[in-house]
Amino acid sequence: MRSEKVDFQSETGSSHPYGERRPYGERRPYGERKPYGERPQRPYGESRSYGESKPYGERRPYGDRPQRPYGESKPYGERRAYGESKPYGESKPYGDRPQRPYGDPRPRKAGPKRPAPKGASEGIKRMISRRPQVDKNYDGPAYEPEVVKNEIRLNRFMANSGVCSRREADTFIQAGCVTVNGNVVTELGTKVNIFDDDVRFNGERLKGENKVYIVMNKPKGYVTSASDPHADKTVMDLLKNCPTRVYPVGRLDKATTGVLMFTNDGEIAERLTHPSYDKKKIYQVSLDRSLSQEDFDKIVEGINLSDGFVQADELEYVDERDHSKLGIEIHSGKNRIVRRIFESLGYTVKALDRVYFAGLTKKGLKKGAWRYLSDSEVNMLKMGAYV
């Protein structure tokens, strides 16, 4: 350590004594350390001798807090030995809170459920709810069938046999496809005895069959036809487990999905498909872009297509956030009518799903699945309770 006081005036040209401040702007001589209170100063470059430094690991005391030796961690409950792993599933204790076993979900708090966000499915359900629907558990008055007569018109006998509708039967009769007791019959209005006469259509004898009524959730890619040699798949391929011969009521094109009915009852098939009965159908439509308000109004007011005027009975956006998704209610039975309505205005229909047909819905049916209608459902359809 330096023991002699530096003569600042002779060595550095400074006239102020040690510890006193230099005039403003006067620099400290190179190598001289700035004094700090009464702390003894070491010459510049002289390091603390080995061993004089603070022992490694010695911590500076803080108040009266007891110090732990360096490396000793703060105790937290009972600690496991180094390398010993926590048993699988054992949760970390946290105060006195009871712990759940690993993997148990947190129980939900009691209270009302948060409503799910509204989307296209909720919007289309709202449209369907405004229409009457067939009820499986209907317990009202039963349908009273007409008194069976021995003689009925030939076209009605054919319809009751499940071959076709009455209107189609008239066409087949005029074409000479029907024989009665071996004789070709072409006169409309001919009556036959349902018990005694031998009625044949294209050489196959017709007989009365038990009436069957089926509803299907048609998937995409199937042609709605009883038989089509040019089609890879028809809806009849999905009905292989049905022992009764049935045929589809109405048509859905190959790319359209949704409610499709099958039956061998020609009368009810005609009642559900003929334009004069105005049976309602609801479709959910997905477009390639949002429908403008101007085009929305045009569809509601009616537009002219190549085969005549057509007007939607009801149209609304089913998704408040996406105006490319709509629900349309219509009673027209023209071919591809919904697609042609939007295509005439410059839109492309990306997806089309029939969700309602004459009181029937696809509720509870997966794509490609089908079921028989109950007696109460059939009774309500025959009573004409649904438009």
Helices and strands as residue ranges (DSSP letters): H 8-11, H 120-129, E 151-153, H 154-160, H 166-174, E 178-180, E 183-184, E 191-193, E 199-201, E 204-205, E 213-218, G 235-239, E 247-249, E 257-263, H 266-273, G 275-277, E 281-287, H 293-301, E 303-305, E 308-310, E 314-317, E 325-330, H 337-343, E 349-357, E 370-372, H 375-382
